[in-house]
Amino acid sequence: MPFQVSPGVNVSEIDLTTVVPAVSTTEGALAGHFKWGPVNQRVLVDSEDRLVNIFNKPNSNTATDFFTAANFLSYGNALYTVRVTNTDANNATSGTVGTYIEGEDYYNETYSNQSGHGDWVAKYPGDLGNSLKVSVCQNANAWQSSVGTSYYATRNSKTVSLAGDGQGSSNAEAVMVTGDILLLGPDNEPRQVKSLSGNTITLSTAYTGNTVSNYDSNVTRRWEFFNNFDNAPTTTAFANTNNSQGDAIHIAIADEDGVITGTSGSVLETYENVSQAPDAKTDTGAGNYYKELVNQQSSWLWWGSHNSNLGNGGVNAGLGTNYPGNDLPVTNSMTGGKDGQQPNSGQLIAGYNKFKSAEDVDISLVLGSDADSTVATHLVNNIAESRKDCIVCLSPERADCVNNNGYDGKETDDIISFRDSLPNSSYAVMDSGWKYQYDKYNDVYRYVPLNADTAGLMVQTDSTRDPWFSPAGFNRGNVKSVVRLAFNPTKADRDRLYKKGINPVVTFPGQGTVLFGDKTMLAQPSAFDRINVRRLFIVLEKAISTASKFTLFEFNDDFTRSQFRNLVDPFLRDVQGRRGITDFRVVCDNTNNTGDVIDRNEFVGDIYIKPARSINFIQLNFVAVRSGVEFNEIVGSAV
């Protein structure tokens, strides 16, 4: 017990309940090209719906990586995804100068104080940002007003003429803006302004009410997003308390072209009665500054700068500030966004390097998508072999198996040639091709590499059995969403592929499409040339090493060594009972923890494992015998 200076009772607890923890084996990792979303950041995606919400729908440039991710998520629910862009990608802006902002950290370091690219900048690079429109309503007049002029509207016409605004002017652009809603005729028929020129207003749809021809009626206009808010913006309670006026604004973000939602003009986000004052608070004490709220909450925009019509935007309300605003809404259509070209190998490698450290992110399966030999080699050598706790899943290049119309057997030759360009490793798995599947987002069919399905079958096997079961075959190796295979290997093809450590994916008539092999890319004969054995050892090493961390800084004595054995033995017995291993032995005593080992402050635990092996070959012998022969006389000697 601890030493005590004076008499007393000391109570101590010694925790001997430590166990080997369960470790996750189903998280995937992918770096690829997408239309939207943060760049060079790991994002955990748990479903195809969330994949669409974050990275948007696929197009012809992004479909391969999108469906690689989506296919994996059809088997599992955890995929860390990194979006990669080329150097020519751009964020859309409300200004005239393009820019590039890949995510929050980049924005905070570079743009958070007056970006110089207009009032607003699209949240992420991509063409998608060009469909955004942002409108700010600054006061009650911008919300709704009577223009103070008479007008002429003809039944079934899209043209309305102004007679004058009461100030000797008939300039429609001085009294309304494109997008405004006009209430026309005796029934106040709402019609949206499509364009303005001089005293002529062009409507989006024809006015169908009675013709207004006597110029006796004044035009009532409303903000385009009038119906999306409860009332006009005036002064927030916080500003009013601080003797300030007019700080409240409404902000609406819309899908102007319908590219995002499929419906032009759909409202994506609204911000009601937010303040122009940095020190503004809501009634609950939360911040209410429009810049910070948009930056923190919007999926579509960064703040760029205070519009010149926001007279004192960015000035504290606590100073007794008044905020003069424009009597018309300020609306910006975003332009200049670019998806950019396909990322090159170096950019993809930089994206995959986000998974390089096992201490930063826990992953089990790396999806190669359509990786070329440069990227694939990096994934094997610098991700999987470096971490030693995950497996890289690879497919041949598209040209090797999609419409490869050369001589008979050319697909097999090209696939083997690609395999021969890659390293030998038990931490890598390669399949035989690509599949043809339906793209519901664009109503077309596309070819997609099968490595996501190979990884997904491992996830599915984990869910139904254990990681040390083979993911191949008719019981657990059924591939989803296959219209047809780009290359369906014959028995002769399969023999050649399997000798090279390539796992054939085969469509059997009436039996579906099946992963028909469970080899790793280890060339030398070894137990580790099988997926189930490699994954067994990943689980054992990961779990036991995690538990072993709690032995650090303890004494290397009989008590600690016994505690270690008592920690590992029950775990391995459980794995043995679940058919992962056939036998094991844990040695941790003075035979391997000698005096020299102890003096070097080291601790050694030797764990011997006999892994269970999957059946790859079945031999059935049918023996015909004479009548009257007793089977027990010949069984065991006839074959």
C-alpha positions in Angstrom: 0.0 0.0 0.0 1.1 3.6 -0.3 3.4 5.0 2.4 1.6 7.0 5.1 3.2 9.6 7.3 0.7 9.4 10.2 -1.6 6.6 11.4 -4.7 6.2 9.3 -6.7 3.8 7.0 -6.0 4.0 3.3 -8.3 2.5 0.8 -7.0 1.6 -2.7 -8.6 0.1 -5.8 -6.8 -2.1 -8.2 -8.7 -2.6 -11.5 -8.2 -6.1 -12.9 -11.3 -6.0 -15.1 -9.5 -4.8 -18.2 -10.5 -6.8 -21.3 -9.4 -6.9 -24.9 -11.9 -4.5 -26.7 -13.8 -5.1 -29.8 -12.4 -3.2 -32.8 -14.1 -1.9 -35.8 -13.4 -3.6 -39.1 -16.0 -2.0 -41.5 -14.9 1.6 -42.1 -14.0 2.3 -45.7 -11.9 5.1 -47.1 -12.0 6.8 -50.5 -10.5 9.9 -52.2 -12.2 10.9 -55.4 -13.7 13.5 -57.7 -17.1 14.9 -56.7 -19.3 17.9 -57.8 -19.6 19.5 -54.4 -18.5 19.3 -50.8 -15.4 20.2 -48.7 -12.1 19.6 -50.4 -9.1 17.7 -48.9 -11.1 16.9 -45.7 -12.2 13.6 -44.3 -16.0 13.3 -44.2 -17.8 10.3 -42.7 -20.7 9.2 -44.9 -23.2 6.6 -43.6 -25.6 6.3 -46.5 -26.1 7.1 -50.2 -28.6 9.8 -49.2 -26.0 11.5 -47.1 -23.4 11.0 -49.9 -25.8 13.0 -52.2 -26.5 15.7 -49.6 -22.8 16.3 -49.0 -21.1 15.7 -52.4 -24.2 16.0 -54.7 -25.4 13.8 -57.5 -23.0 12.3 -60.1 -22.3 13.5 -63.6 -20.2 11.9 -66.3 -17.0 13.3 -64.8 -17.7 12.2 -61.2 -19.8 9.0 -61.7 -17.0 6.5 -61.2 -16.0 7.8 -57.8 -19.6 8.5 -56.7 -20.8 5.0 -57.5 -17.7 3.4 -56.0 -18.8 5.2 -52.7 -22.5 4.4 -53.2 -21.8 0.7 -54.0 -19.7 0.3 -50.8 -22.5 2.0 -48.8 -25.0 -0.5 -50.1 -23.1 -3.1 -48.0 -22.0 -1.0 -45.0 -22.7 2.3 -43.4 -19.3 4.0 -42.7 -17.2 5.5 -45.5 -14.6 8.3 -44.9 -14.6 10.3 -48.1 -12.2 12.9 -49.3 -13.1 15.2 -52.2 -10.2 15.9 -54.5 -10.1 18.7 -57.1 -7.7 19.9 -59.8 -6.1 23.3 -59.7 -8.6 24.8 -62.2 -11.6 24.3 -59.8 -13.3 27.5 -58.6 -16.0 28.7 -56.1 -18.8 30.7 -57.6 -19.0 34.3 -56.3 -21.4 37.2 -56.4 -18.5 39.4 -57.6 -16.6 39.5 -60.9 -13.4 37.7 -59.7 -13.2 34.0 -59.2 -11.7 32.3 -56.2 -10.9 29.0 -54.6 -11.9 28.0 -51.0 -11.7 24.3 -50.2 -13.2 24.4 -46.7 -13.7 26.1 -43.4 -10.0 26.2 -42.3 -9.0 27.7 -45.7 -11.7 30.3 -45.5 -10.9 31.3 -41.9 -7.2 31.7 -42.7 -7.7 33.6 -46.0 -11.1 35.1 -46.6 -13.0 35.7 -43.3 -12.3 39.4 -43.4 -13.5 41.0 -46.7 -12.8 38.5 -49.4 -12.9 41.0 -52.3 -15.0 38.6 -54.3 -18.4 40.1 -53.8 -21.0 39.8 -51.1 -21.1 36.0 -51.1 -18.9 33.1 -52.1 -20.1 29.6 -52.7 -19.3 27.2 -49.9 -17.3 24.8 -52.1 -15.7 24.8 -55.6 -17.9 23.5 -58.5 -20.2 24.3 -61.3 -23.1 23.7 -58.9 -22.5 27.1 -57.2 -23.5 28.9 -60.4 -27.1 27.9 -59.7 -27.2 29.8 -56.4 -29.0 33.1 -55.9 -28.8 35.1 -52.7 -31.3 37.9 -51.9 -31.2 40.2 -48.9 -34.2 42.2 -47.7 -33.0 45.2 -45.6 -36.1 46.9 -44.4 -39.9 47.1 -44.5 -39.9 49.0 -47.9 -37.7 46.3 -49.5 -40.1 43.7 -48.1 -43.2 45.4 -49.6 -44.0 48.8 -51.0 -46.3 50.8 -53.3 -44.2 52.0 -56.2 -46.2 55.2 -56.4 -46.8 55.1 -60.1 -49.6 54.0 -62.4 -49.2 51.2 -64.8 -50.8 49.6 -67.9 -51.3 45.9 -68.0 -53.0 44.0 -70.9 -54.9 40.7 -70.5 -52.8 37.7 -71.5 -49.7 39.7 -72.0 -46.3 39.4 -70.3 -45.6 43.1 -70.7 -46.5 45.9 -68.2 -45.7 49.6 -68.8 -45.1 52.2 -66.1 -46.6 55.7 -66.5 -44.3 57.4 -64.1 -43.2 57.1 -60.5 -44.5 60.5 -59.3 -41.1 62.0 -59.6 -41.0 62.6 -63.3 -39.4 59.3 -64.0 -40.6 56.1 -65.7 -37.6 54.0 -65.0 -38.8 50.7 -63.8 -35.3 49.7 -62.5 -35.5 52.6 -60.1 -38.5 51.3 -58.3 -38.3 47.5 -58.4 -35.8 44.7 -59.1 -35.8 41.6 -61.2 -37.5 38.8 -59.2 -40.0 41.1 -57.4 -43.6 40.0 -57.2 -46.1 42.6 -58.6 -49.8 42.6 -57.5 -51.7 43.4 -60.7 -55.3 44.2 -61.5 -58.3 44.5 -59.3 -57.7 40.9 -58.0 -54.1 41.6 -57.1 -52.9 38.8 -59.4 -49.2 38.0 -58.4 -46.7 38.0 -61.2 -42.9 37.8 -61.1 -40.7 40.3 -62.8 -38.4 38.6 -65.3 -36.6 41.7 -66.7 -36.7 45.5 -66.6 -35.9 48.0 -69.4 -36.9 51.7 -69.2 -40.5 51.8 -68.3 -41.2 48.3 -69.6 -41.6 45.3 -67.3 -41.5 41.8 -68.7 -43.2 39.2 -66.5 -42.3 35.5 -66.1 -45.8 34.4 -66.9 -48.6 36.3 -68.7 -51.1 38.5 -66.7 -54.5 36.9 -67.1 -56.8 39.4 -65.3 -58.7 42.3 -66.6 -56.8 44.9 -68.6 -55.7 47.9 -66.5 -55.7 50.8 -69.0 -56.5 54.0 -67.2 -53.2 54.5 -65.3 -55.3 55.1 -62.1 -53.8 52.2 -60.2 -50.5 52.2 -58.3 -48.2 49.2 -58.5 -47.7 47.2 -55.4 -44.4 45.2 -55.4 -43.2 42.5 -53.0 -39.8 41.0 -52.3 -39.4 37.8 -54.3 -39.2 35.7 -51.1 -42.0 37.6 -49.3 -44.0 34.4 -48.6 -41.0 32.6 -47.0 -40.9 35.0 -44.0 -43.5 36.0 -41.4 -43.0 39.7 -41.4 -40.8 42.6 -42.6 -37.3 43.0 -41.0 -37.0 46.1 -38.8 -35.0 46.2 -35.6 -34.0 43.3 -33.4 -34.8 43.4 -29.7 -31.0 43.5 -28.9 -30.5 46.6 -31.1 -33.5 48.3 -29.7 -32.2 47.7 -26.1 -29.0 49.4 -27.2 -30.7 52.4 -28.8 -30.0 51.2 -32.3 -32.3 51.0 -35.2 -32.8 49.1 -38.5 -30.3 46.3 -38.0 -32.5 43.3 -38.9 -32.3 41.7 -42.4 -33.8 38.7 -44.1 -31.6 36.4 -46.3 -32.9 33.9 -48.8 -30.7 31.4 -50.7 -32.3 29.8 -53.7 -31.6 27.3 -56.5 -32.0 29.8 -59.3 -31.5 27.4 -62.2 -32.9 24.3 -60.6 -29.6 22.4 -61.0 -29.4 21.5 -57.3 -33.0 20.5 -56.6 -34.5 20.0 -60.1 -36.9 22.9 -59.6 -35.9 26.5 -60.6 -36.2 29.0 -57.8 -36.5 26.5 -55.0 -35.5 28.0 -51.7 -32.6 26.2 -50.1 -32.1 28.2 -46.8 -33.5 31.3 -45.1 -32.2 33.5 -42.3 -34.9 35.6 -40.6 -34.4 38.8 -38.6 -30.6 38.3 -38.4 -28.6 41.3 -37.4 -25.9 43.4 -39.2 -24.3 43.9 -35.7 -21.4 41.7 -34.7 -22.4 41.9 -31.0 -26.1 41.1 -31.6 -27.7 38.3 -29.5 -31.0 36.5 -29.6 -33.4 36.4 -26.7 -31.7 33.2 -25.6 -28.2 34.7 -25.7 -27.1 33.0 -28.9 -25.2 35.0 -31.5 -27.4 36.7 -34.2 -24.8 38.3 -36.5 -25.7 37.5 -40.1 -22.1 36.9 -41.2 -21.4 34.3 -38.5 -24.8 32.6 -38.8 -24.4 32.1 -42.6 -20.8 30.9 -42.2 -21.6 28.4 -39.5 -25.0 27.1 -40.6 -25.2 27.4 -44.4 -24.5 24.4 -46.6 -24.1 26.7 -49.6 -22.4 30.0 -48.8 -19.6 31.9 -47.2 -19.9 35.6 -46.4 -17.8 37.7 -48.7 -18.3 41.3 -47.7 -20.9 43.8 -46.5 -22.9 45.1 -49.4 -22.6 48.9 -49.8 -26.4 49.2 -49.1 -25.8 47.9 -45.6 -24.8 51.3 -44.4 -23.3 50.2 -41.1 -23.0 46.5 -41.6 -20.3 45.1 -39.2 -20.7 47.9 -36.6 -21.7 46.9 -33.1 -25.3 47.8 -32.0 -23.9 48.5 -28.6 -22.6 51.8 -29.9 -26.1 53.1 -30.5 -25.7 52.6 -34.2 -28.5 53.1 -36.8 -28.4 50.9 -39.9 -29.7 52.6 -43.0 -30.8 50.1 -45.7 -31.8 50.2 -49.3 -35.5 50.4 -50.1 -35.1 47.6 -52.6 -33.8 44.0 -52.0 -30.2 43.3 -53.0 -30.1 40.1 -55.1 -27.0 38.3 -56.4 -26.7 35.5 -58.9 -23.6 33.5 -58.4 -21.1 32.9 -61.3 -17.6 31.6 -61.9 -17.9 28.2 -60.3 -16.0 25.4 -61.9 -15.7 21.7 -61.3 -12.2 21.6 -62.8 -10.6 18.8 -64.7 -10.2 15.3 -63.4 -7.6 15.2 -60.5 -4.3 13.8 -61.5 -2.4 11.0 -59.8 -0.5 13.4 -57.5 -3.7 15.1 -56.3 -5.4 11.8 -55.7 -2.4 10.6 -53.7 -2.6 13.8 -51.6 -6.3 13.1 -50.9 -5.5 9.5 -49.9 -2.7 10.7 -47.6 -5.5 12.0 -45.3 -5.7 8.3 -44.3 -2.0 7.7 -43.8 -1.9 7.9 -40.0 -3.6 5.2 -37.9 -3.6 7.7 -35.0 -5.7 10.2 -37.0 -8.4 8.0 -38.4 -9.5 4.4 -37.9 -10.2 2.6 -41.2 -10.2 -1.0 -42.3 -10.8 -0.9 -46.1 -9.3 1.5 -48.7 -11.3 1.7 -52.0 -9.1 2.2 -55.0 -11.9 3.3 -57.4 -10.3 3.6 -60.8 -6.8 4.1 -59.5 -3.9 3.8 -62.1 -0.7 1.9 -61.2 0.8 5.0 -59.7 -2.0 5.6 -57.2 -2.5 1.9 -56.6 1.1 1.4 -55.7 1.0 4.3 -53.3 -2.1 2.9 -51.6 -0.4 -0.4 -51.1 3.1 0.7 -50.1 2.4 4.0 -48.3 -1.1 3.5 -46.8 -1.8 -0.2 -46.1 1.8 -1.5 -45.6 2.5 1.6 -43.5 -0.5 1.4 -41.3 -0.7 -2.5 -41.2 -4.3 -2.3 -40.0 -6.3 -2.1 -43.3 -6.6 -3.7 -46.7 -6.6 -1.9 -50.1 -9.1 -3.1 -52.6 -8.2 -2.6 -56.2 -9.6 -3.2 -59.7 -7.9 -3.3 -63.1 -7.9 -0.2 -65.2 -11.1 0.4 -67.3 -9.4 -0.2 -70.6 -8.3 -3.6 -69.5 -11.8 -5.0 -69.3 -14.3 -2.5 -70.7 -14.8 -3.0 -74.5 -11.4 -4.5 -74.7 -12.0 -6.1 -78.1 -8.6 -7.5 -79.0 -7.6 -11.1 -79.5 -9.2 -13.9 -77.4 -7.8 -13.7 -73.9 -6.6 -10.0 -74.2 -8.7 -9.0 -71.2 -6.9 -11.6 -69.1 -3.5 -10.6 -70.4 -4.1 -6.9 -69.7 -5.5 -7.5 -66.3 -2.4 -9.6 -65.4 -0.1 -7.0 -66.9 -1.7 -4.4 -64.6 -1.4 -6.7 -61.6 2.3 -7.3 -62.4 2.9 -3.5 -62.2 1.8 -3.5 -58.6 3.6 -4.5 -55.3 3.2 -7.9 -53.6 1.4 -7.5 -50.4 -1.0 -9.3 -48.1 -2.6 -6.0 -47.3 -4.0 -5.6 -50.8 -6.7 -7.4 -52.7 -7.5 -7.2 -56.5 -10.6 -8.3 -58.4 -11.0 -9.0 -62.1 -13.0 -6.1 -63.5 -15.8 -3.6 -63.8 -19.6 -3.9 -63.7 -22.4 -2.3 -65.7 -25.0 -0.7 -63.5 -27.9 1.8 -63.6 -27.4 5.4 -62.7 -30.8 6.5 -61.4 -29.7 10.1 -61.1 -29.2 10.5 -64.8 -31.2 7.6 -66.2 -28.2 6.0 -67.9 -26.0 2.9 -67.5 -22.4 3.2 -66.4 -19.4 1.0 -65.9 -18.0 1.1 -62.3 -15.0 -0.8 -60.9 -15.8 -3.7 -58.6 -13.4 -2.9 -55.7 -16.1 -1.2 -53.7 -18.2 -4.5 -53.9 -15.2 -6.5 -52.9 -14.7 -4.3 -49.8 -18.5 -4.3 -49.2 -18.6 -8.0 -49.2 -16.0 -8.0 -46.4 -18.2 -5.6 -44.5 -21.2 -7.7 -45.1 -19.3 -10.8 -43.9 -18.4 -9.0 -40.7 -22.0 -8.2 -40.1 -23.3 -11.8 -40.7 -20.3 -13.8 -39.5 -16.9 -12.5 -38.5 -13.9 -10.8 -40.2 -12.0 -14.1 -40.4 -14.6 -15.8 -42.6 -14.0 -15.6 -46.4 -16.1 -13.0 -48.2 -16.1 -15.1 -51.4 -18.4 -17.8 -52.8 -22.1 -18.4 -53.1 -22.9 -18.0 -49.4 -21.3 -14.5 -48.8 -19.9 -13.3 -52.1 -23.0 -12.2 -54.0 -22.3 -8.9 -55.8 -25.1 -6.3 -55.9 -26.5 -4.0 -58.7 -25.0 -5.8 -61.6 -26.6 -5.5 -65.1 -23.7 -7.4 -66.6 -19.9 -7.7 -66.1 -17.6 -5.9 -68.5 -15.5 -9.1 -68.5 -16.9 -12.4 -67.3 -13.9 -14.7 -67.0 -14.1 -18.3 -68.1 -12.6 -21.3 -66.2 -9.4 -21.0 -68.2 -9.3 -17.2 -67.5 -10.0 -17.8 -63.8 -7.1 -20.3 -63.5 -4.7 -17.7 -65.0 -6.0 -14.9 -62.9 -6.0 -16.8 -59.6 -2.4 -17.9 -60.0 -1.6 -14.2 -60.1 -3.6 -13.4 -56.9 -6.4 -11.8 -58.8 -9.9 -12.7 -57.5 -12.3 -13.4 -60.4 -15.8 -12.0 -60.2 -18.0 -14.3 -62.2 -21.7 -14.3 -63.4 -23.1 -17.8 -63.2 -26.4 -18.3 -65.1 -29.2 -18.5 -62.6 -26.9 -18.1 -59.7 -25.9 -14.4 -59.8 -22.6 -12.6 -59.8 -20.2 -13.8 -57.3 -16.7 -13.0 -55.9 -15.0 -16.3 -56.8 -11.7 -16.0 -55.0 -10.3 -14.9 -51.7 -6.6 -14.3 -52.3 -4.5 -11.3 -51.2 -1.8 -9.9 -53.5 0.9 -11.7 -51.6 3.0 -13.7 -54.1 4.8 -16.0 -51.8 2.9 -19.1 -50.5 1.7 -18.3 -47.0 -1.3 -18.4 -44.8 -1.4 -14.6 -45.4 -2.2 -15.0 -49.1 -5.9 -15.4 -48.1 -8.2 -12.6 -47.2 -9.7 -14.2 -44.2 -6.3 -14.9 -42.6 -5.0 -11.4 -43.2 -8.2 -9.9 -41.7 -8.0 -12.3 -38.8 -4.6 -11.0 -37.9 -5.6 -7.4 -38.4 -8.4 -7.9 -35.9 -6.1 -9.8 -33.4 -3.3 -7.3 -33.7 -5.5 -4.3 -33.5 -7.5 -5.5 -30.5 -4.6 -6.9 -28.4 -2.3 -3.9 -29.1 -5.1 -1.6 -28.0 -5.5 -3.5 -24.8 -1.7 -3.7 -24.3 -1.4 0.1 -24.1 -2.6 -0.1 -20.6 0.4 -2.2 -19.7 2.8 0.7 -20.6 4.7 2.1 -17.6 3.8 -0.8 -15.3 6.5 -3.0 -13.8 7.8 -5.9 -15.9 7.3 -8.5 -13.2 5.3 -11.8 -12.7 2.2 -9.9 -11.7 2.1 -7.8 -14.9 3.0 -10.7 -17.1 0.3 -12.9 -15.6 -2.2 -10.0 -16.0 -1.3 -9.8 -19.7 -1.8 -13.5 -20.2 -5.1 -13.4 -18.4 -6.1 -10.5 -20.7 -5.3 -12.2 -23.9 -6.2 -15.8 -23.3 -10.0 -15.3 -22.9 -10.1 -13.2 -26.0 -8.3 -15.8 -28.1 -10.5 -18.6 -26.7 -13.5 -16.6 -27.8 -12.1 -16.2 -31.3 -11.3 -19.9 -31.3 -14.9 -20.7 -30.3 -16.1 -18.5 -33.2 -14.0 -20.6 -35.7 -11.3 -17.9 -36.3 -8.4 -20.0 -35.1 -7.8 -23.7 -34.5 -5.3 -23.3 -31.6 -3.2 -20.7 -29.9 -0.6 -20.2 -27.2 0.4 -17.0 -25.2 3.9 -16.9 -23.8 4.7 -14.0 -21.5 7.1 -15.1 -18.7 10.8 -15.0 -17.8 11.7 -17.1 -20.8 11.0 -14.2 -23.2 11.2 -11.4 -20.7 14.8 -12.0 -19.7 16.9 -9.7 -17.6 18.3 -8.0 -20.7 14.7 -7.3 -21.9 13.7 -5.9 -18.6 16.8 -3.7 -18.4 15.9 -2.2 -21.8 12.5 -1.3 -20.4 10.8 -3.6 -22.8 8.0 -6.1 -22.4 7.5 -9.1 -24.7 4.4 -11.2 -25.3 4.6 -14.0 -27.9 1.3 -15.0 -29.3 1.2 -18.2 -31.4 -1.8 -18.6 -33.7 -3.0 -21.4 -35.9 -5.4 -19.6 -38.3 -8.5 -21.4 -39.7 -8.2 -21.9 -43.5 -11.0 -21.4 -46.1 -11.8 -24.1 -48.6 -10.7 -23.2 -52.1 -10.7 -26.6 -53.7 -13.1 -29.5 -53.4 -12.3 -33.1 -54.5 -15.3 -35.5 -54.6 -14.4 -39.2 -55.2 -17.2 -41.5 -56.2 -16.2 -45.2 -55.8 -18.1 -48.1 -57.3 -17.9 -51.4 -55.3 -19.2 -54.9 -55.8 -22.4 -56.1 -54.2 -21.8 -57.7 -50.9 -18.7 -55.7 -50.0 -18.7 -54.2 -46.5 -17.9 -50.5 -46.7 -15.9 -50.5 -43.4 -13.5 -52.9 -45.2 -12.6 -50.4 -47.9 -13.3 -46.9 -46.6 -9.9 -45.2 -46.2 -8.1 -47.5 -48.6 -10.0 -47.1 -51.9 -8.7 -43.5 -52.6 
